[in-house]
């Protein structure tokens, strides 16, 4: 886009004055444009206090009413300063506000509060919270989850949002943050995906490598080599019917052995949320994909690691 020029001297060095809303030529001082609308954020103070701006909070899917309505009775100081007659009036208004709200609004108020709690516990980014809230709004408006436990639906929406954006969170982690079993969350998740005809790609072990590696304090080089191991074996039938977390944990175990930054199977299992037996089984299956020379090297490293552990004890 061509820059604006001063019609008097042809200069393109124009300055916008926020106070007067004018576009002024810095060369000759001509007012090129005036009464320009400033569409940026309002920073001037019109009331006492530190709060700047008068537009209010932005719209949010994480609130049952998108943040547009007000609630009676939120300000406790109001009751302390009010007379007895006014206090009764406020309580009466608050009661009527709760009565006139629909069942969907009441459900959303409770469900989105639970969604915020679970997301905070799992330390999920804001984009995941918005997507989970959007999904819950969608399923409740369509009425496809009638008769199901609200907590299981919220947990399933969070899990679905994590899968959509490739955020590695297992069903066990989400079940730990709620009072719902892993089986119930998985069942509700499959039901929602089927009813909404969602297309979600299968979870890949590569998605979990960086997160598990960071929790185990493994170097970036080990994490990259673990990803290379998985990419080399991804085309095989190794990932079919098996949990991605266990495969990622086994790849990290092999990569750590090769780089002498060893972690025990128990340490990796605790971080990945799987059992040591699962890691051993996935470890053996991964070894079968290596060449004989590579398998021999990995086994020698593992034996050396075992001898060091016994010596340390």
N, C-alpha and C positions, 0 to 999 in steps of 0.2 A: 504494500500500500504506500502511495506517495505521501510524503510529509506535507503538512500545511505550510504555506508560505505567507509572509506578510505582503498584503497588496500594495503597500507603500514603498518598501525598500527591497522586497523579494527575499528577505532573510528567513531561514527555517528555524532560527533559535527563538522559539516561542515558550513563554513561561505561564503556567496556570496559577492564578492567585486563588487559594482556597477560601479566603475570607470574603472576597467580593464576587467569586464565580466568574472571573474574567480571564481571557487568554490574551496575554500582552506580549508584544514584540520587544525582546530585550535590546534590540539594536536601535530602533527609533522611538520606542515607547507607545506605538499605536495599539489601541485596544482592538484586537482582531475579532474576538467574540465576547459576548457578555451574557450574564444570567444563565450560565451553564449549570446543569444539574449534576451535582456530585453524587455518584452512585456507590461510593465506598462506605465503610462503616462510620457511624456517627461517633465522634470522640468528644464532642463538647458536653459540658455538664449543665443540665437544666435544673437539677435538684441537688440538695445537700447530700453529701456522702461521697464515697469513692467509686460508686457504680457509674460507669460511662455507657452511653448508648441507651436508646429507648425502644429498641425493637424486640427485646426479650430473647429468650432462649430459642435456638433453631428447632425446627420440627424434627421429631425423632420417632422412628418405628418402635423404639424400645418403651414407649409410653402408650398406654391403651387408647388415649385420645389424641395422639401425635403431639402432645404438649400444648394443646390449644385451650383447654378449659382450666378453670380455677377450682380449687377445693376449699370448702368452708371449714374453718377450724384448724388450719395448719399452724397458725401463729399463736403460740401459747401466751405470749406477752399481751395479746389482745384481750384475753379473758381476765388477766390480772388488772388491767387498767379500766375495764368496762364495769358498769354498774350491774347489779343483780338482774335488773330487767333486761338489759342488753345481752347479758350472758345467756339468759333463757332464750332470747331471740336467736342468738348464734347457734345454740345447741339445736333449736327447732329447725333452723335452716339446714344445718348439717344432716339432721335426720331425714329431712325431705329430699335432700340431694341424693342420699343413698337409696331412698325408696324409688325415686323416679328413674334411676339408672337401669338399663336393661340387663338381662342375664348375661348377655355376651360381654357387656362392659365390665360387669363384676368378675366374670371369668378371666377376661384379659388383664384386669388389674392384678389379680392374684398370680396369674401365670407369668406375666412379664416381670413381676417382682421376683419370682422363683428363677426365671431365666437369668436375671441380672446376678442373683446370688451364685448360681452354678457357674456362670461365665467368669465371675470374679475369682472363684475358687480354682478354676482351671487356667486362669490368667489368659483368657482368649482376647484377641484384638477386637476393636469396635466393629469392624466389617463383618465378623462372624456373628456378633450379637445382633446387628441389624438384619442379617440374612435369616437367622433363626427366628427373630421376631416377625419378619415378613412371612415366613413359612407358617408360623403358628396362627397369625391373622388369617392366612389363606385357608387353612384347614378348618378353623372354627367358623369362618363365614360360610364355607361349603357344607358344614355339618357332618363331615365324614368321620369325626372322631367321637361322636356322641356315645356316651356310655363307657368310655375309656378313662383310665386314670390320668388326671391332668399332669402329674409329675412325669409319667412315662412319655407323654406326648411332647412335653417341653424338652426332655432329655433327647428324644428321637430327633426333634427339630435341630437341636444343637449339634448332634452327631452328623446329621445330614448337611448342615452348613459347613462343618469341618471337612467333610468329604468333598463338598462342592469346590471349596477353595484350596484343597490340598493341605490342610492343617493337620498334622499327625496327632490324633487323639483316639485312643482305643475305647472300646465299649467298657472295658474294665475300669478305666479312669473316670468315665462319665458315671458309671454305676457307683463308684466310690464317692462321688460328689453328691449323690442323690440317695433316696431311700428305695430305689427301684433296682430290681435285679438286672443283670446283664442280658438274660434271656428275654425279659419283658421289653427292654429297650430295643433289642434287635428285632423282635416281632413287630413292635409298633413302627419302627423305622421302615421295615419292608412293606408294611401296610400303607404308610403314607406315600412312599415312592411309587407303589403300584397304583394307588388311587389318583395321584397327581400326574402320573405318567412322566416322572422325572428321569432324566438320563444322567446318571452319575458313574463316572469311570471307576473301575475296581481300584481299591487301595493298593499302592505299590510299596514294597519294602524300602525302596530308595527314599520315600518320604520320611521314613523314621530314622534314617542313619544320622543325619545332622543333629537331631534332637537328642538321641541316645548318646551320641559321641560327645556332645557338650555336657550332658549330665555326668558322663564318666570321665570328663576332663581329658579326653583324647585329643591328640594334635590334629590339625586340619589335614595333614598328609595321610594319616590313618583313615580318616573319614572318606577322603577322596579314593583311596585304594579299596575301601569297602564298597563304595559305589561302583568302582570298576569291576569288582568281583561279581556284584549283583547284575550289572549290565551284561557281563559275559554269559551269565547263566539265566538271564531273564527269558531268553527264547525257548528254554527247555520247559519241561513239565514240572519243574521244581516248585513254582509258585501256585500251581493249581491245587485248590482245596486245602491250602495251608495258610496259617496266619502270617501276615506280612511282618508283624513285630518279631516273631521268632526267627524268621529268615534274616532280617536286618541285624538282629543280635548275634546270630552265628557268623555273619559276614564281618562284623566288627571284631568278634573274638579272633577270627583267623587273621585279619589285618593287624590287630594288636600283637599277635604272636610273631608275625613276620618282621615287625618293626621294634621288637623288644620293649614295647610299652604294654606289658601284659596286664590283663584284668582277669580275675577268676570268673568262672561260669556263674557262680553265685552272685557276684557283683553285677554282672551284666543282666542276669535274670531279674534281679530286684528292680533295676531301672526299666527294663522292657516290660515288666509285668507278666512274665511267663515263667515256667518252671525250668529247672536245670536239665530235666529230661528232654524237654522240647529243644533246648539249645544243643544238646548232644546229638539228638536225632537230625536236626537241620545241619549241624556241623558235619556229620558223616555224609549226608546227602550232597553237601557242597563239595566235600573232598572228592567225591566220585567224578566231579566235573573238571578236576585239575589233571594235569599230565602226571605220569608216574614220578618224574623228578621233583615236581612241585609238591606232590603229596608226601614224598620222603622228607623234603625240607621242612614242611609244616609239622610233621609228626616228630621230627628231631627237636624242633623248637618247643613242642609241647612237653616232650620228655624232659628236656633241660629245665623248663619252667617248673615241672613237678619235683625235680630233684632240688631246686632252689627253695621251693616251699617247705619241703621236709627238713632241709638244713636250717632254714630260718626258725622253724618251730622248735 
